[in-house]
Amino acid sequence: MVSSLQRKAVVIRASKIVHKSSALHQLTRFVTEEAICLMFNISFEDIYVVECWRYVVYVHGTGVSKFVSYADFPPILGVAPPRVRDFIRWRKRWRKQNELYRKQAPNWWAEFFAQEFSRATSEDVLHSWGKLVELITFAFNEDTLQELRRSSHQEKSLICF
């Protein structure tokens, strides 16, 4: 348990994201390797290349060769915040994927945000991730939101310690 009390280091690595179109999709800003790892349940090392085309993202890696919609990626910090247009695209995508089940984000989105909470290096960054999740509460059911809030509070107590 002592190892969890150590300072969190920022990991810098070379990006595997390549833009193949001169016209960028509006949701390109949310494409991350971390999201792809969770989406396909692979490690970062298993990703060969992520090509951002005009309307789709092509993911090529160990055991993965797929086209993915931009609307499959969750919002992140450090870029323009999500807008109403983005909300509409996400909801439309979820409706297509989960027609009978639900109109919410895939389960791995919650894992993504929980991981980002744990990667936060300061209370301000953690607070910003929490604000982002609160902006998209429509994406999660109430139980998942409670879990994310609990995770955020737990990470806050570790950072403050």
RODO-2510 file (C-alpha; in nm, 4 decimals, decimal comma):
residues 161
     n   res          X          Y          Z
     1     m     0,0000     0,0000     0,0000
     2     v     0,2951     0,2327     0,0527
     3     s     0,3672     0,2322    -0,3202
     4     s     0,0301     0,3982    -0,3877
     5     l     0,1370     0,6978    -0,1785
     6     q     0,4235     0,7885    -0,4114
     7     r     0,3993     1,0899    -0,6393
     8     k     0,2427     1,0259    -0,9780
     9     a     0,4765     1,0752    -1,2718
    10     v     0,3637     1,2124    -1,6060
    11     v     0,4331     0,9620    -1,8833
    12     i     0,5463     1,1104    -2,2140
    13     r     0,5605     0,8823    -2,5157
    14     a     0,5538     0,9142    -2,8916
    15     s     0,2072     0,9429    -3,0390
    16     k     0,0904     0,6746    -3,2784
    17     i    -0,1867     0,8971    -3,4149
    18     v    -0,1428     1,0039    -3,7774
    19     h    -0,3745     1,2480    -3,9555
    20     k    -0,4383     1,1337    -4,3134
    21     s    -0,6797     1,4058    -4,4199
    22     s    -0,6330     1,7784    -4,4587
    23     a    -0,9912     1,8315    -4,3360
    24     l    -1,0120     1,7300    -3,9704
    25     h    -1,3287     1,5900    -3,8201
    26     q    -1,4601     1,7968    -3,5288
    27     l    -1,4270     1,5034    -3,2883
    28     t    -1,0636     1,4374    -3,3846
    29     r    -0,9600     1,6280    -3,0747
    30     f    -1,0857     1,3420    -2,8554
    31     v    -0,8927     1,0573    -3,0236
    32     t    -0,6403     0,9109    -2,7760
    33     e    -0,4352     0,5949    -2,7494
    34     e    -0,5665     0,5396    -2,3956
    35     a    -0,9222     0,5257    -2,5266
    36     i    -0,8224     0,2832    -2,8013
    37     c    -0,6534     0,0569    -2,5465
    38     l    -0,9754     0,0346    -2,3462
    39     m    -1,1984     0,0134    -2,6529
    40     f    -1,0177    -0,2947    -2,7859
    41     n    -0,8755    -0,4243    -2,4570
    42     i    -0,5157    -0,4027    -2,5770
    43     s    -0,1984    -0,2431    -2,4395
    44     f    -0,0341     0,0681    -2,5786
    45     e     0,2512    -0,1417    -2,7188
    46     d    -0,0020    -0,3448    -2,9233
    47     i    -0,1053    -0,0369    -3,1226
    48     y     0,0877     0,0020    -3,4478
    49     v    -0,0821     0,3109    -3,5878
    50     v    -0,4024     0,5126    -3,5529
    51     e    -0,4972     0,6867    -3,8754
    52     c    -0,7465     0,9727    -3,8557
    53     w    -0,9227     1,0001    -4,1902
    54     r    -1,1879     1,2551    -4,2775
    55     y    -1,4868     1,0574    -4,1466
    56     v    -1,3424     0,7553    -3,9631
    57     v    -1,0488     0,6430    -3,7535
    58     y    -0,8514     0,3367    -3,8619
    59     v    -0,6931     0,1422    -3,5767
    60     h    -0,4211    -0,1072    -3,6636
    61     g    -0,2551    -0,3145    -3,3966
    62     t    -0,1870    -0,6632    -3,2702
    63     g    -0,5090    -0,8533    -3,3427
    64     v    -0,6919    -0,5323    -3,4369
    65     s    -0,7610    -0,3849    -3,7786
    66     k    -1,0806    -0,1798    -3,7553
    67     f    -1,2480     0,1374    -3,8638
    68     v    -1,3960     0,3287    -3,5714
    69     s    -1,6339     0,6223    -3,5575
    70     y    -1,5090     0,9488    -3,4116
    71     a    -1,8212     0,9413    -3,1947
    72     d    -1,6822     0,6353    -3,0111
    73     f    -1,4184     0,8450    -2,8314
    74     p    -1,4869     1,0107    -2,4939
    75     p    -1,4023     1,3775    -2,4320
    76     i    -1,0672     1,4697    -2,2802
    77     l    -0,8991     1,7658    -2,1154
    78     g    -0,6548     1,9919    -2,2952
    79     v    -0,8705     2,0484    -2,6024
    80     a    -1,1890     2,2427    -2,6702
    81     p    -1,4654     2,1166    -2,4398
    82     p    -1,7549     1,9176    -2,5845
    83     r    -2,0318     2,1138    -2,7503
    84     v    -2,3963     2,0408    -2,8151
    85     r    -2,3039     1,9125    -3,1630
    86     d    -2,0723     1,6574    -3,0009
    87     f    -2,3478     1,5458    -2,7618
    88     i    -2,5785     1,4889    -3,0574
    89     r    -2,3165     1,2810    -3,2406
    90     w    -2,2493     1,0662    -2,9329
    91     r    -2,6170     1,0030    -2,8689
    92     k    -2,6783     0,9157    -3,2331
    93     r    -2,3866     0,6699    -3,2252
    94     w    -2,5051     0,5085    -2,9019
    95     r    -2,8553     0,4751    -3,0428
    96     k    -2,7133     0,2901    -3,3445
    97     q    -2,4944     0,0600    -3,1370
    98     n    -2,7303    -0,0106    -2,8502
    99     e    -3,0721     0,0219    -3,0088
   100     l    -3,2415    -0,2301    -2,7813
   101     y    -3,0258    -0,1870    -2,4741
   102     r    -2,9709     0,1795    -2,3922
   103     k    -2,8841     0,5201    -2,5206
   104     q    -2,5722     0,5720    -2,3112
   105     a    -2,1970     0,5540    -2,3456
   106     p    -2,0261     0,2158    -2,3617
   107     n    -1,9128     0,0763    -2,0256
   108     w    -1,5471     0,1341    -2,1052
   109     w    -1,6037     0,5125    -2,0952
   110     a    -1,6447     0,4890    -1,7179
   111     e    -1,3203     0,2904    -1,6981
   112     f    -1,1520     0,5586    -1,9092
   113     f    -1,2551     0,8372    -1,6721
   114     a    -1,1644     0,6330    -1,3637
   115     q    -0,8161     0,5810    -1,5126
   116     e    -0,7840     0,9515    -1,5847
   117     f    -0,8797     1,0278    -1,2240
   118     s    -0,6025     0,7964    -1,1056
   119     r    -0,3501     0,9557    -1,3472
   120     a    -0,4270     1,3082    -1,2247
   121     t    -0,1110     1,4681    -1,0907
   122     s    -0,2787     1,7494    -0,8981
   123     e    -0,6057     1,8368    -0,7342
   124     d    -0,6769     2,0947    -1,0069
   125     v    -0,6402     1,8361    -1,2832
   126     l    -0,8604     1,5932    -1,0913
   127     h    -1,1206     1,8669    -1,0433
   128     s    -1,1136     1,9423    -1,4173
   129     w    -1,1759     1,5745    -1,5007
   130     g    -1,4636     1,5750    -1,2511
   131     k    -1,6149     1,8848    -1,4151
   132     l    -1,5868     1,7176    -1,7552
   133     v    -1,7706     1,4091    -1,6300
   134     e    -2,0411     1,6302    -1,4772
   135     l    -2,0807     1,7968    -1,8174
   136     i    -2,1696     1,4610    -1,9756
   137     t    -2,3793     1,3033    -1,7015
   138     f    -2,6353     1,2014    -1,9659
   139     a    -2,3802     0,9454    -2,0877
   140     f    -2,3977     0,7331    -1,7725
   141     n    -2,6621     0,5710    -1,5583
   142     e    -2,6899     0,6814    -1,1959
   143     d    -2,4922     0,3857    -1,0554
   144     t    -2,2000     0,4510    -1,2881
   145     l    -2,2035     0,8222    -1,2014
   146     q    -2,1906     0,7388    -0,8316
   147     e    -1,8945     0,5054    -0,8914
   148     l    -1,7116     0,7760    -1,0852
   149     r    -1,7771     1,0327    -0,8131
   150     r    -1,6521     0,7881    -0,5502
   151     s    -1,3399     0,7231    -0,7573
   152     s    -1,2792     1,0960    -0,7919
   153     h    -1,3148     1,1542    -0,4160
   154     q    -1,0851     0,8622    -0,3398
   155     e    -0,8160     0,9976    -0,5732
   156     k    -0,8596     1,3447    -0,4219
   157     s    -0,7892     1,2085    -0,0771
   158     l    -0,4736     1,0356    -0,2072
   159     i    -0,3509     1,3534    -0,3776
   160     c    -0,4175     1,5675    -0,0707
   161     f    -0,2404     1,3175     0,1519
***
